[in-house]
Amino acid sequence: MKTKAISLISGGLDSVVSTKLIMDQGIEVIGLHFTSVFQNKMKSQRGLMAKKSAEELGIKLIIIEKGMDYIDLIMNPSHGYGKNMNPCIDCRIYMLKKAKEVMLEEGAEFLITGEVLGQRPMSQRKDAINLIEKKSGLKGLILRPLSAKLFPPTIPEQKGQIDRSKLLDIAGRSREVQFAMVQNYNLKEFSLPGGGCLLTDPIFSKKFKDLIKYQSNITMTDIELLTIGRHFRVDEKTKIIVGRDKGENEKLLLLKEGFTSVTPFNFPGPSALIKGDINQWVIKLTANIIGHYSKIKEEKITISIDDVEILECPLKADIFEYLEQIKI
Ligand code: SF4
């Protein structure tokens, strides 16, 4: 029977070539991909590249969605945040612990990752890699084919299941070797490095910080909404979200459960959602934000509240400065 391993497939260059390198040693590889609300992609697009990569490699792919347990973890990470709200060390420990469960369920003997020593400042330094490996309870069981020769031999290497001489010693941010490898393997289904995680994005991080500062009981919808529209913090309890285009207006209304929706009644303009204390002042402010971004020249507009109440609201001419102050 072939030795089995679980490979963490992001769909990126490094994970694809690492997997192929180990498949070429006669190991049966099962791919494991994590999706999350923090991916810089629409829900329907998440996991697509990993699926294509796995298909091209000819391996089975298991997909796990990072759930509320992940949200709890990133609200209070034991090892802190990176430059933005990215808790990379805790995030890696979380994923590897889940991967260990899959490894045991699938009867696999070790894990494969596309990690490259020194490629990422927070989670791919040697001390961080060692810490992550220890905390995830996988000491000696994580094979990093691209940097393996820069680490002590793993258990599968010691057991002779993996030929160490065929592993690599890449370090740093250059992807020159990996690009040569995909060409050599004739692999086409992989994404280019960088830019996938919203927690590393400063604008998203600002909105996320605001959310966890003012709101307990955060839901997946609250996080999904951070990727849509302009956000305004009115007070500790109240936030207004306004769509920036037709697509965002539609998405906002699809996610309106638990919010008060405010939409233009008889003119084209953005839709808005309000969370928190709903009173006349907040409704009128929302109407003014809608009026401001619809660039309407009237002195008053008519809005619909939750599709049931119609209200006429006067528009203030000088709202821009105030909006700049409350914009998150
Ligand atoms: S960049 Fe995002 S997904 Fe990657 S380890 Fe950091 S927090 Fe996790």
Boltz pocket constraint, residues with backbone or C-beta under 6 A from the ligand:
constraints:
  - pocket:
      binder: B
      contacts: [[A, 85], [A, 86], [A, 87], [A, 88], [A, 89], [A, 91], [A, 92], [A, 123], [A, 197], [A, 198], [A, 199], [A, 200]]
      max_distance: 6.0
